[in-house]
Amino acid sequence: MKEKNNLSCRELTLRKTAAFIKKHDNYVILTHSSPDGDTLGAGYALYYGLKEIGKTASVICPDLIPKKYDYFVHETDHVNRETATVIAVDVADKKLLGSLDEVFGDIVDLSIDHHISNTRFAKNLYLDANAAATCEIIYELLSFMRVNINTITAKALYTGLATDTGCFKYSNVTAKTHYIASQLYEFPVDAANINKLMFDTKSKKLLELERMVLDTAEFHFDDKCMLLTVTEQMQEKTGCSGPDLEGIAVISRSVEGIEAGATIKQIGEKTYKVSLRTYPPIDASLICKQLGGGGHIAAAGATVEGELDEVKAKILTAVKNVMEEV
């Protein structure tokens, strides 16, 4: 089994990544569990790009893909998994492959990612930690390879850019992000409709869940830290779970004075997924690193074991440690 930080992982340049992709013909493309717009957008954009140059590829997601992505998510090729070249997109740690970890976790040939916390679990890695989204990297890769980008590819790429930047509101947005978005606007991507689907559309059951979650709100450290809890009982009562919970993590962003907002989602009897959102000068990745996870400066995550009170205590200790250092 590979070490968490695989010393044998070879870090590639854009040019070498392009050469690697051209060298092989059959691919399995993996996305992370609880899929979001960036991992799906990157996976399917890469798939459509590979098809343009005569390759065969299959996109595999460990969880059910929400129907809201149907405008670019379609059935992919049948590929022999035993002989295929395996690429993981937007996956910082093989644990994030969920149910696919056991089969693919130790045989990923190439990881394409933008998370500074990437554990280098793959044989090869193309990492751009300055990219706002993995879709930004995929766009650059396809452009470098002079692969034809069509409308459906552009829709997938735009989705990743928009969702990982909060519709271009977050601090990870750069001039390059806006430039790539402007190039995608040359296609009929219907950005307004994509933004409505991603940011402005909620089901009644999600509204009910949000009401319950807000009732759990706790404030700590002079109201600079906010904790929200989503229990299994709430998920069962409302019928919201998995990808339906995607928007809960950003609630704290709209609360005045919050520097660190943690959403604690129960995913097992004594297992909780922690999603952290922060504002400067607090680094979310440093907090989640203490919890065994990782991510970006403004958004990170971890899986924590224990009773709910114990999990909260661990989170608060990690937040306090980082707050005291800034």
C-alpha angles and dihedrals in degrees: 000000000000123000117250089252103037108213090194092060109119115219113219134204122227090261094050091046090054090049091049092053094047090051096062132056111195122054143183110201115201127202126193126261120268086032121221132190095272100052091043094042091049093045096049095039088054089047093052090045092052090050089055090061096045100263127138119230144167125204113213124190120188092217137043110282113232115247092237088079094057092108090077105011111093137153112289133204128296106246130181100247094201094061100030127108107245121221125182118201125201090355113134097179132020088235087070089067087078111189090007093061095085093054102034109014096097099036103054107137097192134016119197110192149144100207114114086207093063107144094213092238094152128081089241131023134196105189128176107176090180093062114104091218139003086246087066088059093046090052091052091046094051091045092050090051089048090235115167110253112209132188098273091048089050091051091052092048094046090051092056093047093048098045098045091049098044090248090317094308102111128093092248090074114110137177087265091056091054091044092054091046089052090053091051090052086068085077125064092257094148092223093182092060093044090052091049091052094046102040113012105042123086132167121232090247091055091052089053091050092049089053090054092045093051089054088062094054116137126186125206142172098034090321092298093117125056128192123198124183131207111189128195088247091058091049092050094047095050099032090235118133143133113006090007087073094057095108097047093080094064097054092096091058090074096051115100116244097011114138097170125028121183125192113197113202119188111226099164141010092281101004125101133182112217119206114190129195121184143177127215132317090026117085112212093196092058091052094048092044087065088054094051096262138089146190137139135334092261101028130033142145147202142180114237128191126213144062114321094254090050091050092050090050092052091050094048091049091052092047091048092050092055094042091054091053097056 
